[in-house]
């Protein structure tokens, strides 16, 4: 564009030079037949010089002579700068107009396809795995773990263990877990009672008990006769058979004896929970378990293991093949959720509108700062570069129009008989 401006200035100088040459060449013939051309060239010189003066006076002093009311732009640059700022702020980039245009833009239609393309390119690029690896390695576990473990400990300490145990007991009753637990205990008791060692133990204990009785008289005679009839093996077999029979009876669902056992079992557990809570043993047990468990160490090892597995997955060959379908499905659901998209668009527009509200005045300040960085010569050069080429044509038009007007006026004079 600077070349165009210089070219047009050269054309304007040529037009003025042509007029001046014509004027000088026709001076000897000003009274002869060429007087018409002489007057035209004279008017062309006057018009060209007048327009040259006018155009030059906009930017600088003509011939460097400080003629009043010349060099208008340098002298009035503050007014010009303020005017440009006002036009930008109030007309071209008016705040209200920008916000109104923002409301008319459908951001979702423009951003979602771009977001999908950007996500696809990122997942299938080599930069994303390295970026995510850097993010994972940047996590400082020595700072993160104590915070998380502290929150976990606080959460555990807030648990009402008495209520939790009672809730667990109610759920066990509702789900039949207590019945299954009793059956399991009975099965273990049956296995234990049916062993040969238990039979001998029962027989020996019963025999020692009977022998230790000191009843006297006829009752003692009967007991001695009973002892003489039975030995330890027989007593153990009798007691073992009795115990196994009772266990078998308790294993039968719906019997009264089983219901009584279950009732006493429930009552015993309820009483145990109450006593442990009243004495503070539940809280002490919880604190003891927390103190004995290396929560920080376990969490650190867990996070380190997860981090290394995550990094290995990031650099695996099927990273993009596994991640992109999930990400694409997420984007599909996002686009289908019109309410969420609308909310996101309104939020985004609100943020942009707020940004415009807060920073609109900075537009004018930014333009003014850039204008103030230019000295007068740079400012004149900038404006001449943008509009000077059109202004130079004013000089050409002035010379040509002056020439034609001069001819016209001379013809009018000649028509009225003036020489």
Secondary structure, 3 states (H helix, E strand, C coil): CHHHHHHHHHHHHHHHHHHHHHHHHCHHHCCCCCHHHHHHHHHHHHHHHHHHHHHHHHHCCHHHCCCCCCCHHHHCHHHHHHHHHHHHHHHHCCHHHHHHHHHHCCHHHHHHHHHHHHHHHHHCCHHHHHHHHHHHHCCCHHHHHHHHHHHHHHHHHCCCHHHHHHHHHHHHHHHCHHHHHHHHHHHHHHHHHCCHHHHHHHHHHHHHHHHCCCCCHHHHHHHHHHHHHCCHHHHHHHHHHHHHHHHHHHHCCCCHHHHHHHHHHHHHHHHHHHHHHHCCHHHHHHHHHHHHCCHHHHHHHHHHHHHHHHHHHHCCCCHHHHHHHHHHHHHHHHHHCHHHHHHHHHHHHHHHHHHHHHHHHHHHHHHHHHHHHCCHHHHHHHHHHHHHHHHHHHHHHHHHHHHHHHHHHHHHHHHCCCC
